[in-house]
Amino acid sequence: MRVGVPRETATDERRVALVPDAIARLDGITVLIERGAGTAAGFPDEAYEAAGAELVDDAWQAVDGVVKVAKPTEDELGKLRTGQLLIAFLQPLTDRELVERLTAAGVLGFAMESIPRTTRAQPMDALSSQATVSGYKAVLLAAESLPRFFPMLTTAAGTIAPARVLVLGAGVAGLQAIATARRLGAVVSGFDVRPAVREQVQSLGAAFLDLGVVGEETAGGYARELTPEEQQRQMQALEERIPDFDVVITTAAIPGRPAPKLIPASAVERMRPGSVIVDLAAETGGNCELTRPGQTAHIGGVTILGPLNLASTMPTHASQLYARNVSSLLAHLAPGGELKLDWEDEITAGTCVTRKATPT
Ligand code: NAD
């Protein structure tokens, strides 16, 4: 089987779908890597060659499949052929048009967002691996913007109180943010609507913030979307509690839905000058009413960061983890380099979002 790894063309995308180490581990698969594909992530062409990949000018030509990070652009869509395998973040829940076009083209599309959140699929779970990166980086961004220390310091010039950090949404990114903020010495609280999370937050040494709102977990492990009344109650409770914190990191998300609004503008008004909000849900509209996706807003002395694609800002490790996810999926779909698709298998069936329509 021949698999192509193209250079990512999306703006600010510095990751690459396979790194040299992952290529060396692929059994029965020849990898064609586009020249320069790994450069921005810190993996030079020579490292790929040494790992056994073929360097090419166009990784979409003469391959059975293409693996990449971002969904294909208009130009790239035109290069795909019927029966070809495509593995990427295809955004199947939010980009129906792409799904329809890939289906019409007969492309065998596997979406990295659709990997089931099960123990067996853990090595392929790219949402988790990339959320780990963004949760960590969110804390570093907050620390950089905060005009205060994170840790408590006792110095000859006086004692500095530790920063108080609140993490809203304690899934993979949120738990990583809690752990990172703790390592930097902050006093951390966390909140999530899924009841099971309380213990996970506490086991990281953070306090669980009781807002009096308890949601449910769906069969897939995700949170159910709150009703408008529950959401209203959550916003009111947060408005009361938010002025206690120097940093608020928000990560709340419901797959395929706009980000739930947690922080009303009125709560931002009550925060102390110098406080920082890092809104990791900016990509789907933001958890704070005042977030401007992709920008930094300064409102009444409060800094609100709405970073997009944070994982791409740490491309070496983000790519290393993503490559492990992709190569595990490849090995699952094509053991020994031969495509063997078992539609009874929950990983194969759950992750495949487009394929050639079979005549009935
Ligand atoms: P996500 O990115 O979809 O959402 C982030 C968090 O926001 C979730 O914890 C969710 O409960 C929370 N949230 C949603 N609405 C909220 C609201 N109104 N207020 C506060 N919080 C809100 O989630 P994720 O990080 O991708 O994780 C989803 C689930 O998958 C979690 O249960 C996680 O533990 C589980 N998971 C399981 C495995 C596995 O078993 N292999 C691997 C990874 C994740």
Residues whose N, C-alpha, C, O or C-beta is under 5 A from the ligand:
A	BS01	NAD	R117 T118 T119 Q122 S128 L168 G169 A170 G171 V172 A173 F191 D192 V193 R194 G220 G221 Y222 A223 T251 A252 A253 I254 P255 P260
